[in-house]
Amino acid sequence: MIFYFSATGNSKYTAERIASVTDDRTVFLRDAVRSRSYQYDVSRETRIGFVVPVYFQGLPSIVSFFLEKLHLTGYSDQYVYLVLTCGETTGDAAGQMAKLLKRKGITLSAQFGIPMVDNYIPMFKIPGEETINEQLDQAEEYIDDAARAIRAMGIGDYNRCAGMAPGVRTAAAYPVYAHGRSTKPFVVTEECIKCGLCQEICACGAITLFGGTPEWTKPHCVMCLGCLHRCPTQAIRWKHASEDNGRYYNPRVEP
Ligand SMILES: Cc1cc2nc3c(=O)[nH]c(=O)nc-3n(C[C@H](O)[C@H](O)[C@H](O)COP(=O)(O)O)c2cc1C
């Protein structure tokens, strides 16, 4: 069983590629949280995986929320692994995960890091098609290495993207996400075609449509940026920052 969260497809692609090697089923955390599905029977599972993106050198809030609620019946020290997709560095996101799992009596057996396309457009530009393809080709090598290790149930720290002083990085960056994130910077332009996709895909019900146009009615969201990236007319913007920074969805996986 592989639990994954993904806004722009990198982690979905990674989870599905690993699942094809390990012959496991995948569970999308957004849908699990929406349907309040927190209990899973893992008695027949050999491996339990989590594939999630890194936010501010730590875990997306939906992942910690899900883990607090999660109840695994039939858990008996199976192999549990974490795959972090990132733009460049994961910091100590795996340490956060290990702590959350420990509270549930679950041991993290192995961790992996996969550098992919960085979707944080409030700060970075999405590269051109050629660079995206190069980055995804390289990511595939990392994913296939990880999948082989996972199939063999290799134990340990396989993450080559933690960066220097991962604990310090997380301690410095994560509070900005944990305490400072806000839906205020989202703006909608008149290019909005009132399709409602943003509300449909929102991971945490932060969007309400008024006359078909989105408004962020929650002060905080997961900050996955799915609405920003997937708006078909790019009518959703992040203040002025994202106007020229492009949009991204992993071209190798179905949304
Ligand atoms: C709010 C936010 C914060 C991010 N912070 C980091 C980070 O600290 N380090 C990093 O390497 N990438 C960071 N990223 C990039 C994502 O981790 C990366 O693009 C990931 O593969 C996206 O996964 P997805 O396509 O499954 O949503 C961040 C992205 C977002 C949206």
The ligand as a MOL file (V3000), in Angstrom:
LIG
                    3D

  0  0  0     0  0            999 V3000
M  V30 BEGIN CTAB
M  V30 COUNTS 31 33 0 0 0
M  V30 BEGIN ATOM
M  V30 1 C 4.7920 25.3450 -0.5870 0
M  V30 2 C 5.9310 24.6420 -1.2570 0
M  V30 3 C 7.1720 24.5760 -0.6460 0
M  V30 4 C 8.2150 23.8830 -1.2370 0
M  V30 5 N 9.3960 23.7650 -0.5570 0
M  V30 6 C 10.4060 23.0430 -1.0860 0
M  V30 7 C 11.6160 22.8460 -0.3460 0
M  V30 8 O 11.7670 23.2710 0.7990 0
M  V30 9 N 12.6260 22.1540 -0.9530 0
M  V30 10 C 12.5040 21.6500 -2.2180 0
M  V30 11 O 13.4560 21.0670 -2.7170 0
M  V30 12 N 11.3560 21.7980 -2.9230 0
M  V30 13 C 10.3030 22.4660 -2.3860 0
M  V30 14 N 9.1150 22.5940 -3.0870 0
M  V30 15 C 8.9950 21.9420 -4.3990 0
M  V30 16 C 8.2340 20.6160 -4.3150 0
M  V30 17 O 8.6340 19.8480 -3.1930 0
M  V30 18 C 8.4320 19.7530 -5.5780 0
M  V30 19 O 8.2260 20.4750 -6.7290 0
M  V30 20 C 7.5410 18.5190 -5.5110 0
M  V30 21 O 8.0630 17.5260 -6.3550 0
M  V30 22 C 6.0980 18.7890 -5.9010 0
M  V30 23 O 5.3690 17.5940 -5.7890 0
M  V30 24 P 3.9560 17.3470 -6.5130 0
M  V30 25 O 4.1560 17.6210 -7.9870 0
M  V30 26 O 3.6670 15.9170 -6.2440 0
M  V30 27 O 2.9630 18.2580 -5.8930 0
M  V30 28 C 8.0450 23.2850 -2.5100 0
M  V30 29 C 6.8020 23.3830 -3.1530 0
M  V30 30 C 5.7580 24.0440 -2.5380 0
M  V30 31 C 4.4190 24.1140 -3.2280 0
M  V30 END ATOM
M  V30 BEGIN BOND
M  V30 1 1 1 2
M  V30 2 1 2 3
M  V30 3 2 2 30
M  V30 4 2 3 4
M  V30 5 1 4 5
M  V30 6 1 4 28
M  V30 7 2 5 6
M  V30 8 1 6 7
M  V30 9 1 6 13
M  V30 10 2 7 8
M  V30 11 1 7 9
M  V30 12 1 9 10
M  V30 13 2 10 11
M  V30 14 1 10 12
M  V30 15 2 12 13
M  V30 16 1 13 14
M  V30 17 1 14 15
M  V30 18 1 14 28
M  V30 19 1 15 16
M  V30 20 1 16 17
M  V30 21 1 16 18
M  V30 22 1 18 19
M  V30 23 1 18 20
M  V30 24 1 20 21
M  V30 25 1 20 22
M  V30 26 1 22 23
M  V30 27 1 23 24
M  V30 28 2 24 25
M  V30 29 1 24 26
M  V30 30 1 24 27
M  V30 31 2 28 29
M  V30 32 1 29 30
M  V30 33 1 30 31
M  V30 END BOND
M  V30 END CTAB
M  END
